[in-house]
């Protein structure tokens, strides 16, 4: 363990002491956590009011603010980065106002109890990276079929055919069947030949016009020529884009959360 | 100030002590905050990796999890409510794994430094309420014109006409001009007559087919008859719905955040 002590905490400070502490921390661009009893007024695009209760309030070093209730992963109030802060103690109450200019909006948090108050300077240079497997790419196409092409409608996935399993199987906007083979890396001759086999098999059972599409970030040398000869197509798709689509399908839940309120 | 002490904190605990403390807190359904050096692996819909850095980790009493970097109001990793937790110390490292069954996904957080560890039982029964003014309702319609009707396209707002200002002014799907008057409460005869005046004025300057629509949560008694007589229309719209639309326009930023990554 290193001897670095990036956090300073106060337990049950008076509102005057808390106001001083927060002012100093914000001016030094430290992050602040308050475990407290508070109430919140938001004015900006629309307005909201949160009645008193015990919560966790976080002010980050970039001037963003989050108010978290004891349940739910969504903050009940928040402000993005770049807020200006007005902090003052008045009687038994601590007031922290986080103000944005464009758009003009403010979150006013009033506290009558601060159980824990911490200020910290955190060092975080770690990279965040998002990955997708072939099965993630498959799920992304099922979630957003326009990743393959506009008008594509999946019918099934992991459809068993004699030579194996078709990754995605659907219909294009002109009603033609589409057999999709997905590779998360550069697709080689093997991938093209595998897709050709699947297409041949599906032809024997479906008496309809049929397309075969190889989905991969890119093709190895010579594979485009092979695909063309086999009457197959290539669609470039990055696994990273699929990971973002899937990730977004989760963050949509945040949107739905606000719709329900 | 009350004597309630809902928070217990440890500074710089060993990984063994931290593991015990977290296990106990989670089993008692307390919320936990860690200020720490950590790294994170997510596996579920797609997968992600966050390299080591100093962060704030929050486990809520409902089993939701948030990992916050020192900047940005968005968590870098999170899990919704209902996670099961596996906590253990191994050598110099603390491992906390938050697991969901449906969909199957897990966030594994590893810590080699815990600067501050707090557990708390918070009581929060405060209600959250969202409000919208007439100008919020106006902005909501500009943001999502289908609130008025499908195919509506706003041209301007607060358009000056001789008798005052038209709230929203646009074109419907059939190319007719639409003059919109908004009220946040039950609309009475005054509102209908005011709209009629605006429509009369616009008729003198625009030689096109013209509609007048009164937008409000509801109409006072007899006002529908008056509107019909004046050749005007009513569209029911709750201010609360407008507030949600505006709120959602903010939470979209979270979605965009993940798209940019």
Interface residues (C-beta under 8 A of the other chain):
Chain A: X1 X2 X4 X5 X6 X7 X9 X11 X12 X31 X33 X35 X39 X45 X46 X47 X48 X49 X50 X51 X52 X53 X54 X55 X56 X58 X60 X61 X62 X64 X65 X66 X68 X69 X70 X71 X72 X73 X75 X76 X78 X79 X80 X81 X92 X112 X113 X115 X116 X118 X120 X121 X122 X123 X124 X125 X126 X127 X128 X129 X130 X131 X132 X133 X136 X139 X140 X242 X243 X244 X246 X247 X248 X249 X250 X251 X252 X253 X254 X255 X257 X258 X259 X261
Chain B: X1 X2 X4 X5 X6 X7 X9 X11 X12 X31 X33 X35 X39 X45 X46 X47 X48 X49 X50 X51 X52 X53 X54 X55 X56 X58 X60 X61 X62 X64 X65 X66 X68 X69 X70 X71 X72 X73 X75 X76 X78 X79 X80 X81 X92 X112 X113 X115 X116 X118 X120 X121 X122 X123 X124 X125 X126 X127 X128 X129 X130 X131 X132 X133 X136 X139 X140 X242 X243 X244 X246 X247 X248 X249 X250 X251 X252 X253 X254 X255 X257 X258 X259 X261
